[in-house]
Amino acid sequence: MRCFVKSIRNEWDSKLDILSMAVSAEIGGEYWYPGSREPLIAQAADGCLDVPDGVSPFCVIYHDSKEYRDTKALVTVSLGSRDGCRFGLASYPLRAEDMCRLPISVEFDAVIGGKIPEGAEESVLDALKRANLSGARVAIAVTGQMDGAQVMSFLLAAVGSARVEILEKPELPEITALYRTCPKVIHLGDCERGYLHSMAMFHAGIEGRTLVERVPGKYFEPSTMADLIQILKR
């Protein structure tokens, strides 16, 4: 079990590549390439399983609950809840560096982040009201159906006043740094225990830090990369 399918995005800005590199660092290997004869570990995310026709992966790791074509893989691992998988983890597995505690930001009181789904306006406004950000110094680092300017207008409608800085087209390292340092994280993504949601939950687990979810849920203990590696080495 050595090879991973590499996504086409920048390696520093994709949860697919983060997982690929983290696992390869632990068990050895390289990204998949045409002609490779190594057993293939493939990743499925956002409704896409990026393997060529005719290739049957030994193992498929599912990032979400969307539908994929049948791969007939011998080993299936779900990140979060997915029926029919042989193994499952409580969340996206965090790396050691994801769980490294950083000093609380002196620049921002809160960060608003996550990939906002379509039709989430009402729940976004509700989350911003619950976050109690009146007068706060807020960084907005969102992607998805609403841009930073739209989120700012929702924020000001919810709290009346706040000092806001919008990150235009934020990349993953910027977002994760804010998630690890801001005293308050407002996560406006799906809240289905993905990478950013899991990181936000982990860092909200200490005194002085808070997580506000667009879709409120119960506390969970995020999985770690060691948990995934243990499955892959069986």
Backbone as numpy.savetxt, mean C-alpha at the origin, in Angstrom:
# Nx Ny Nz CAx CAy CAz Cx Cy Cz
12.36 -21.39 -6.44 11.50 -20.20 -6.44 12.39 -18.96 -6.44
12.76 -18.50 -7.65 13.71 -17.40 -7.72 13.19 -16.19 -8.46
12.37 -16.38 -9.43 12.09 -15.27 -10.34 10.77 -14.58 -10.05
10.76 -13.28 -10.21 9.57 -12.49 -10.08 9.28 -11.78 -11.39
8.02 -11.57 -11.65 7.63 -10.73 -12.77 7.79 -9.27 -12.36
8.51 -8.51 -13.16 8.75 -7.11 -12.86 7.68 -6.25 -13.52
7.14 -5.31 -12.79 6.17 -4.40 -13.39 6.90 -3.36 -14.24
6.14 -2.58 -15.00 6.77 -1.61 -15.90 6.98 -0.26 -15.24
6.57 -0.11 -13.99 6.72 1.18 -13.31 8.12 1.31 -12.73
8.46 2.55 -12.32 9.74 2.77 -11.68 9.86 1.92 -10.43
11.03 1.34 -10.22 11.18 0.39 -9.12 10.99 1.06 -7.76
11.13 2.39 -7.68 10.94 3.06 -6.39 9.51 3.54 -6.20
8.62 3.26 -7.16 7.28 3.82 -7.08 6.21 2.78 -7.38
6.45 1.55 -6.97 5.48 0.50 -7.26 5.49 -0.54 -6.16
4.32 -0.84 -5.62 4.25 -1.86 -4.59 4.64 -3.23 -5.15
4.44 -3.41 -6.46 4.86 -4.67 -7.09 6.37 -4.83 -7.01
7.09 -3.80 -7.38 8.55 -3.90 -7.37 9.11 -3.91 -5.97
8.48 -3.22 -5.04 8.93 -3.28 -3.65 8.89 -4.72 -3.15
7.80 -5.41 -3.46 7.67 -6.79 -3.03 8.67 -7.68 -3.76
8.84 -7.47 -5.05 9.79 -8.25 -5.84 11.19 -8.16 -5.26
11.65 -6.93 -5.06 13.01 -6.73 -4.59 13.20 -7.25 -3.18
12.20 -7.08 -2.34 12.31 -7.54 -0.95 12.42 -9.06 -0.88
11.61 -9.76 -1.66 11.65 -11.22 -1.65 12.94 -11.72 -2.28
13.33 -11.13 -3.40 14.58 -11.53 -4.06 15.78 -11.36 -3.14
15.75 -10.31 -2.33 16.85 -10.08 -1.39 16.93 -11.17 -0.34
15.78 -11.77 -0.04 15.74 -12.79 1.01 16.04 -14.19 0.48
15.50 -14.53 -0.69 15.63 -15.92 -1.16 16.52 -16.04 -2.39
17.06 -14.90 -2.85 17.90 -14.92 -4.03 17.07 -14.89 -5.29
17.68 -14.54 -6.39 16.95 -14.58 -7.64 17.06 -13.30 -8.44
16.23 -13.23 -9.42 16.28 -12.12 -10.37 14.89 -11.93 -10.94
14.68 -10.82 -11.62 13.40 -10.62 -12.28 13.26 -11.60 -13.45
12.03 -11.92 -13.76 11.77 -12.85 -14.87 12.25 -12.25 -16.19
12.74 -13.07 -17.05 13.09 -12.63 -18.40 12.77 -13.76 -19.36
12.52 -13.46 -20.63 12.18 -14.51 -21.60 13.27 -15.58 -21.64
12.87 -16.82 -21.54 13.82 -17.92 -21.57 14.22 -18.42 -20.20
13.82 -17.71 -19.16 14.17 -18.15 -17.81 13.52 -19.51 -17.52
14.27 -20.40 -16.91 13.76 -21.73 -16.59 13.52 -21.91 -15.09
13.71 -20.85 -14.34 13.49 -20.93 -12.90 11.99 -20.97 -12.60
11.58 -21.63 -11.51 10.18 -21.58 -11.10 9.75 -20.12 -10.90
8.61 -19.77 -11.42 8.20 -18.36 -11.46 7.22 -18.03 -10.34
7.55 -16.96 -9.60 6.62 -16.39 -8.63 6.07 -15.12 -9.27
4.78 -15.09 -9.50 4.16 -13.94 -10.17 3.31 -13.15 -9.19
3.15 -11.87 -9.47 2.33 -11.00 -8.64 1.12 -10.51 -9.42
-0.01 -10.51 -8.76 -1.25 -10.07 -9.40 -1.78 -8.87 -8.62
-2.00 -7.76 -9.32 -2.50 -6.55 -8.66 -3.34 -5.74 -9.62
-4.36 -5.09 -9.07 -5.23 -4.21 -9.85 -5.82 -4.91 -11.06
-6.16 -6.18 -10.91 -6.80 -6.93 -11.98 -5.87 -7.41 -13.06
-4.56 -7.35 -12.84 -3.61 -7.73 -13.88 -2.60 -8.73 -13.35
-2.43 -9.82 -14.07 -1.38 -10.79 -13.79 -0.40 -10.72 -14.96
0.76 -10.13 -14.71 1.67 -9.76 -15.79 2.63 -10.90 -16.13
2.10 -11.93 -16.77 2.94 -13.02 -17.27 2.56 -13.29 -18.73
3.52 -13.74 -19.54 3.21 -14.01 -20.95 2.25 -15.19 -21.09
1.53 -15.22 -22.18 0.65 -16.36 -22.48 1.48 -17.64 -22.51
0.91 -18.68 -21.95 1.59 -19.96 -21.96 2.49 -20.22 -20.77
2.71 -19.19 -19.95 3.55 -19.36 -18.76 2.66 -19.67 -17.56
2.97 -20.74 -16.86 2.21 -21.13 -15.67 3.07 -20.92 -14.43
2.84 -19.87 -13.67 3.66 -19.61 -12.48 3.54 -20.74 -11.45
4.63 -20.99 -10.76 4.59 -21.94 -9.64 3.79 -21.34 -8.49
3.94 -20.04 -8.29 3.29 -19.36 -7.18 2.74 -18.02 -7.65
1.55 -17.68 -7.22 0.96 -16.37 -7.51 0.61 -15.69 -6.19
1.06 -14.42 -6.06 0.74 -13.62 -4.90 -0.31 -12.59 -5.31
-1.48 -12.65 -4.68 -2.59 -11.76 -5.03 -2.60 -10.56 -4.09
-2.60 -9.36 -4.67 -2.58 -8.14 -3.88 -3.98 -7.67 -3.51
-5.00 -8.17 -4.14 -6.34 -7.66 -3.89 -7.35 -8.74 -4.23
-8.62 -8.38 -4.14 -9.69 -9.36 -4.33 -10.28 -9.34 -5.73
-9.61 -8.68 -6.67 -10.14 -8.62 -8.04 -9.97 -9.95 -8.76
-10.66 -10.09 -9.87 -10.66 -11.36 -10.58 -9.50 -11.46 -11.57
-8.93 -12.64 -11.68 -7.84 -12.92 -12.60 -8.14 -14.22 -13.33
-7.46 -14.41 -14.47 -7.63 -15.68 -15.16 -6.98 -16.78 -14.34
-7.49 -17.99 -14.45 -6.99 -19.13 -13.70 -5.55 -19.44 -14.11
-4.65 -19.46 -13.15 -3.25 -19.73 -13.46 -2.84 -21.17 -13.19
-3.66 -21.89 -12.45 -3.33 -23.27 -12.04 -2.00 -23.32 -11.29
-1.68 -22.27 -10.56 -0.46 -22.24 -9.77 -0.56 -23.24 -8.62
0.56 -23.84 -8.26 0.57 -24.80 -7.16 0.44 -24.11 -5.81
0.98 -22.91 -5.73 0.96 -22.15 -4.48 0.29 -20.81 -4.73
-0.70 -20.46 -3.94 -1.35 -19.16 -4.05 -1.33 -18.49 -2.69
-0.96 -17.20 -2.69 -0.85 -16.45 -1.45 -1.66 -15.17 -1.58
-2.53 -14.90 -0.64 -3.30 -13.66 -0.67 -2.74 -12.67 0.33
-2.66 -11.41 -0.08 -2.30 -10.33 0.82 -3.61 -9.68 1.24
-4.08 -10.01 2.41 -5.40 -9.62 2.83 -6.36 -10.78 2.59
-7.63 -10.51 2.50 -8.64 -11.56 2.40 -8.94 -11.90 0.94
-8.80 -13.16 0.60 -9.16 -13.63 -0.73 -9.53 -15.10 -0.65
-10.73 -15.45 -1.09 -11.17 -16.84 -1.06 -10.38 -17.68 -2.06
-10.13 -18.92 -1.69 -9.53 -19.87 -2.62 -8.02 -19.91 -2.62
-7.36 -19.06 -1.84 -5.91 -19.09 -1.79 -5.44 -20.09 -0.73
-4.34 -20.74 -1.04 -3.80 -21.74 -0.13 -3.25 -21.11 1.14
-2.62 -19.94 1.00 -2.07 -19.23 2.15 -2.59 -17.80 2.16
-2.62 -17.20 3.33 -3.05 -15.82 3.44 -2.27 -15.06 4.49
-2.10 -13.77 4.28 -1.46 -12.90 5.25 -2.46 -11.84 5.70
-2.26 -11.33 6.89 -3.19 -10.35 7.44 -3.19 -9.05 6.66
-2.07 -8.76 5.98 -1.96 -7.50 5.24 -0.81 -7.60 4.26
-0.60 -6.53 3.51 0.62 -6.42 2.71 1.80 -6.54 3.66
2.81 -7.35 3.33 3.91 -7.57 4.27 4.90 -6.41 4.29
5.09 -5.83 5.45 6.00 -4.70 5.58 7.44 -5.17 5.73
8.35 -4.40 5.14 9.78 -4.68 5.26 10.32 -4.05 6.55
11.53 -4.42 6.91 12.14 -3.85 8.11 12.22 -2.34 8.01
12.58 -1.82 6.81 12.70 -0.38 6.66 11.35 0.33 6.75
10.27 -0.37 6.38 8.94 0.21 6.50 8.55 0.41 7.97
9.13 -0.42 8.84 8.76 -0.39 10.25 9.79 0.35 11.10
10.71 1.03 10.46 11.72 1.80 11.17 11.07 3.09 11.69
11.11 3.30 12.99 10.50 4.49 13.57 11.33 5.73 13.27
10.68 6.77 12.81 11.35 8.03 12.52 10.82 9.12 13.46
11.60 10.17 13.69 11.13 11.26 14.54 9.87 11.91 13.96
9.04 12.41 14.84 7.82 13.09 14.41 8.18 14.37 13.65
7.45 14.62 12.59 7.71 15.77 11.72 7.58 17.10 12.48
8.48 18.01 12.18 8.36 19.37 12.73 7.74 20.31 11.71
7.49 19.78 10.50 6.95 20.61 9.42 5.45 20.44 9.25
4.95 19.20 9.44 3.53 18.93 9.22 2.91 18.27 10.45
1.65 18.62 10.70 0.87 17.96 11.75 0.15 16.74 11.22
-0.08 16.70 9.92 -0.87 15.61 9.35 -0.56 15.45 7.87
-0.80 14.25 7.36 -0.71 13.98 5.94 -2.01 13.32 5.50
-2.49 13.73 4.34 -3.66 13.11 3.71 -3.15 12.38 2.48
-3.33 11.06 2.44 -2.79 10.28 1.34 -3.68 9.13 0.95
-3.20 8.36 -0.03 -3.94 7.20 -0.50 -4.48 7.39 -1.90
-4.83 6.29 -2.53 -5.43 6.30 -3.85 -6.94 6.33 -3.70
-7.54 7.46 -4.01 -8.97 7.66 -3.77 -9.78 7.01 -4.88
-10.71 6.12 -4.53 -11.52 5.46 -5.57 -12.62 6.37 -6.09
-13.17 5.98 -7.19 -14.27 6.73 -7.79 -15.50 6.69 -6.90
-16.21 7.80 -6.82 -17.45 7.87 -6.06 -17.26 7.94 -4.56
-16.09 8.38 -4.09 -15.80 8.37 -2.66 -15.96 9.74 -2.00
-16.59 10.68 -2.69 -16.65 12.05 -2.19 -17.25 12.14 -0.78
-18.35 11.46 -0.57 -19.02 11.55 0.74 -18.13 11.00 1.85
-17.49 9.86 1.61 -16.65 9.26 2.65 -15.37 10.06 2.86
-14.86 10.71 1.81 -13.69 11.57 1.95 -14.03 12.75 2.86
-15.14 13.39 2.61 -15.56 14.52 3.44 -15.77 14.09 4.89
-16.36 12.93 5.06 -16.59 12.41 6.42 -15.27 12.18 7.15
-14.29 11.58 6.45 -12.99 11.31 7.07 -12.29 12.60 7.45
-12.37 13.62 6.59 -11.71 14.89 6.88 -12.37 15.59 8.06
-13.66 15.43 8.22 -14.35 15.99 9.39 -13.90 15.27 10.66
-13.80 13.94 10.59 -13.39 13.16 11.75 -11.94 13.42 12.15
-11.13 13.87 11.19 -9.70 14.04 11.45 -9.38 15.26 12.32
-10.32 16.21 12.43 -10.12 17.37 13.31 -8.83 18.11 12.95
-8.77 18.68 11.75 -7.56 19.31 11.25 -7.62 20.84 11.23
-8.53 21.42 11.97 -8.66 22.87 11.97 -7.35 23.52 12.43
-6.80 24.41 11.60 -5.57 25.10 11.92 -4.31 24.28 11.78
-4.42 23.04 11.34 -3.27 22.15 11.25 -2.43 22.43 10.01
-1.16 22.03 10.07 -0.27 22.08 8.92 -0.37 20.74 8.21
-0.94 20.74 7.01 -1.33 19.50 6.35 -0.61 19.34 5.01
-0.05 18.14 4.80 0.48 17.77 3.49 -0.54 16.89 2.80
-0.84 17.21 1.53 -1.79 16.40 0.76 -1.00 15.65 -0.31
-1.04 14.32 -0.23 -0.28 13.48 -1.15 -1.17 12.34 -1.63
-2.17 12.69 -2.45 -3.17 11.71 -2.88 -2.99 11.39 -4.36
-3.53 10.23 -4.73 -3.62 9.84 -6.14 -5.03 9.31 -6.36
-5.35 8.96 -7.60 -6.65 8.37 -7.86 -7.63 9.36 -8.46
-8.89 9.25 -8.07 -9.97 9.99 -8.71 -10.06 11.46 -8.29
-9.40 11.83 -7.19 -9.42 13.22 -6.75 -7.98 13.72 -6.65
-7.71 14.92 -7.19 -6.37 15.46 -7.07 -6.24 16.29 -5.80
-5.03 16.79 -5.56 -4.77 17.51 -4.33 -5.63 18.74 -4.14
-5.88 19.47 -5.22 -6.69 20.69 -5.12 -8.12 20.36 -4.71
-8.66 19.26 -5.26 -10.02 18.87 -4.88 -10.07 18.45 -3.42
-9.07 17.70 -2.97 -9.03 17.29 -1.56 -8.90 18.51 -0.66
-8.11 19.51 -1.07 -7.98 20.73 -0.27 -9.31 21.44 -0.13
-10.09 21.48 -1.22 -11.39 22.14 -1.13 -12.32 21.38 -0.18
-12.24 20.05 -0.19 -13.02 19.25 0.75 -12.55 19.51 2.18
-11.22 19.60 2.35 -10.66 19.82 3.68 -11.12 21.15 4.24
-11.05 22.20 3.44 -11.45 23.52 3.93 -12.95 23.57 4.20
-13.73 22.82 3.43 -15.16 22.74 3.69 -15.42 22.03 5.02
-14.53 21.09 5.37 -14.73 20.31 6.59 -14.28 21.05 7.84
-13.18 21.81 7.74 -12.59 22.38 8.95 -12.55 23.91 8.96
-12.74 24.55 7.82 -12.74 26.00 7.77 -11.38 26.61 7.53
-10.35 26.13 8.21 -9.02 26.69 8.01 -7.96 25.63 8.27
-6.94 25.66 7.44 -5.79 24.77 7.61 -4.68 25.30 6.71
-3.44 25.02 7.08 -2.30 25.40 6.27 -1.90 24.19 5.44
-2.02 24.32 4.13 -1.96 23.16 3.26 -0.81 23.26 2.27
-0.12 22.14 2.08 0.86 22.01 1.00 0.48 20.80 0.16
0.31 21.02 -1.13 -0.10 19.94 -2.04 1.12 19.39 -2.75
1.32 18.08 -2.68 2.38 17.43 -3.44 1.81 17.03 -4.79
2.31 17.61 -5.86 1.82 17.30 -7.19 2.44 15.98 -7.66
1.60 15.04 -8.05 2.04 13.72 -8.52 3.07 13.10 -7.57
2.69 12.92 -6.32 3.64 12.40 -5.34 4.09 10.99 -5.67
5.37 10.71 -5.47 5.90 9.37 -5.65 5.93 8.66 -4.30
6.05 7.34 -4.38 5.92 6.53 -3.19 6.90 6.90 -2.08
8.17 7.18 -2.36 9.07 7.54 -1.26 8.63 8.79 -0.49
8.07 9.78 -1.20 7.57 10.98 -0.54 6.40 10.64 0.38
5.48 9.84 -0.14 4.29 9.49 0.64 4.67 8.67 1.86
5.52 7.68 1.69 5.88 6.82 2.82 6.63 7.61 3.89
7.47 8.56 3.48 8.18 9.38 4.47 7.18 10.17 5.32
6.16 10.71 4.68 5.14 11.46 5.41 4.32 10.54 6.31
4.01 9.35 5.82 3.24 8.39 6.63 4.02 7.97 7.88
5.33 7.96 7.78 6.16 7.50 8.90 6.51 8.61 9.87
6.26 9.87 9.51 6.69 10.97 10.37 5.57 11.88 10.87
4.46 11.95 10.14 3.40 12.87 10.56 2.63 12.30 11.77
2.33 13.14 12.75 1.60 12.66 13.92 0.22 12.09 13.58
-0.39 12.62 12.52 -1.71 12.13 12.13 -1.71 11.79 10.65
-2.19 10.59 10.33 -2.30 10.14 8.94 -3.78 9.95 8.61
-4.22 10.60 7.56 -5.59 10.40 7.06 -5.46 9.62 5.77
-5.84 8.35 5.81 -5.66 7.48 4.64 -6.99 7.39 3.89
-6.99 7.88 2.65 -8.23 7.94 1.86 -8.30 6.86 0.79
-7.43 5.86 0.88 -7.48 4.75 -0.06 -8.60 3.78 0.26
-8.48 2.56 -0.28 -9.53 1.56 -0.07 -9.60 1.04 1.35
-8.51 1.19 2.11 -8.45 0.69 3.49 -8.67 -0.82 3.54
-8.02 -1.51 2.59 -8.11 -2.97 2.53 -6.76 -3.62 2.84
-6.01 -2.99 3.75 -4.76 -3.55 4.25 -3.68 -3.66 3.19
-3.66 -2.69 2.28 -2.59 -2.62 1.29 -1.33 -2.03 1.90
-0.38 -1.68 1.05 0.93 -1.23 1.52 0.84 0.02 2.40
0.25 1.09 1.87 0.18 2.33 2.64 -0.73 2.19 3.85
-1.85 1.50 3.70 -2.76 1.30 4.83 -2.07 0.54 5.95
-1.33 -0.51 5.59 -0.62 -1.30 6.60 0.45 -0.48 7.30
1.19 0.32 6.51 2.23 1.16 7.10 1.61 2.19 8.04
0.51 2.80 7.62 -0.15 3.78 8.47 -0.63 3.14 9.77
-1.16 1.93 9.69 -1.64 1.23 10.88 -0.48 0.93 11.83
0.65 0.49 11.27 1.81 0.17 12.11 2.30 1.40 12.87
2.44 2.52 12.17 3.01 3.71 12.82 2.00 4.43 13.70
0.72 4.12 13.55 -0.29 4.68 14.44 -0.36 3.91 15.75
0.42 2.85 15.85 0.35 2.00 17.03 1.20 2.47 18.19
1.74 3.69 18.13 2.52 4.21 19.24 1.93 5.52 19.71
2.28 5.90 20.92 1.73 7.11 21.52 2.11 8.34 20.72
1.16 9.24 20.56 1.40 10.48 19.86 1.09 10.44 18.38
0.66 9.28 17.88 0.35 9.16 16.45 -1.05 8.59 16.28
-1.73 9.05 15.22 -3.13 8.68 14.99 -3.37 8.35 13.54
-4.23 7.37 13.29 -4.66 7.02 11.94 -6.15 7.26 11.81
-6.54 8.01 10.79 -7.96 8.21 10.45 -8.17 7.58 9.08
-9.08 6.61 9.00 -9.33 5.87 7.76 -10.59 6.37 7.07
-10.52 6.45 5.73 -11.73 6.80 4.99 -12.82 5.78 5.24
-12.44 4.50 5.30 -13.37 3.43 5.66 -12.95 2.91 7.03
-13.59 3.38 8.10 -13.15 2.99 9.44 -13.19 1.48 9.64
-12.16 0.96 10.26 -12.10 -0.48 10.52 -11.43 -0.75 11.84
-11.29 -2.03 12.16 -10.67 -2.43 13.41 -9.15 -2.42 13.27
-8.49 -2.28 14.40 -7.03 -2.35 14.41 -6.59 -3.73 13.95
-5.52 -3.80 13.16 -4.93 -5.07 12.78 -3.42 -4.99 12.91
-2.79 -6.11 13.16 -1.34 -6.19 13.25 -0.81 -6.49 11.85
-0.12 -5.54 11.21 0.33 -5.78 9.84 1.29 -6.96 9.74
1.21 -7.68 8.64 2.14 -8.77 8.37 3.51 -8.20 8.02
4.52 -9.05 8.09 5.88 -8.63 7.77 6.40 -9.45 6.59
7.50 -8.97 6.01 8.12 -9.70 4.92 8.56 -11.09 5.39
8.96 -11.20 6.64 9.36 -12.49 7.18 8.20 -13.49 7.14
6.97 -13.02 7.33 5.81 -13.90 7.26 5.64 -14.47 5.85
5.83 -13.61 4.84 5.71 -14.07 3.45 6.85 -15.02 3.09
8.06 -14.69 3.48 9.20 -15.54 3.17 9.03 -16.92 3.76
8.47 -17.00 4.95 8.24 -18.29 5.58 7.32 -19.16 4.73
6.30 -18.54 4.13 5.41 -19.30 3.25 6.15 -19.76 2.00
6.92 -18.86 1.40 7.59 -19.19 0.13 8.68 -20.24 0.29
9.21 -20.37 1.48 10.30 -21.33 1.71 9.80 -22.71 2.11
8.48 -22.87 2.24 7.94 -24.18 2.62 8.13 -25.20 1.51
